[in-house]
Amino acid sequence: MDNRERAIDCKVVHESLAAYLDDKMTPDEREAIETHLSACRQCSEDLDAAAGIHDRIIKASDSLSNS
């Protein structure tokens, strides 16, 4: 499969951000997302924002479970 066959669009990236951040993707899916992110500034910025929220949720969850 060449890069054109694996090309994905912004909608797919946005729908996949949670799985990407939770590391719940196949290596091929992850590679396709990363290829798109390297070429799309908007999706890369959206990932950064989602990662910040994701990290805060993880920290809050850890804090609650350690209480």
VENWO-V494017 format. One record per residue. N is the residue number from 1. SS is DSSP state (2 for helix, 1 for strand, 0 for the rest). PSI is psi as a letter, one per 20 degrees, with the letter a starting at -180 (* if undefined). Layout:
n = (N;N)
ss = (SS;SS)
psi = (PSI;PSI)
This chain:
n = (1;2;3;4;5;6;7;8;9;10;11;12;13;14;15;16;17;18;19;20;21;22;23;24;25;26;27;28;29;30;31;32;33;34;35;36;37;38;39;40;41;42;43;44;45;46;47;48;49;50;51;52;53;54;55;56;57;58;59;60;61;62;63;64;65;66;67)
ss = (0;0;2;2;2;2;0;0;0;2;2;2;2;2;2;2;2;2;2;2;2;0;0;0;0;0;2;2;2;2;2;2;2;2;2;2;2;2;2;0;2;2;2;2;2;2;2;2;2;2;2;2;2;2;2;2;2;2;2;2;2;2;2;2;2;0;0)
psi = (p;r;h;h;h;i;p;r;r;h;g;g;g;h;i;i;g;g;h;g;h;j;l;l;q;r;h;g;g;g;g;g;g;h;g;g;h;h;i;o;h;g;h;g;h;h;g;g;g;h;h;g;g;g;g;h;g;g;g;g;g;g;g;h;i;i;*)
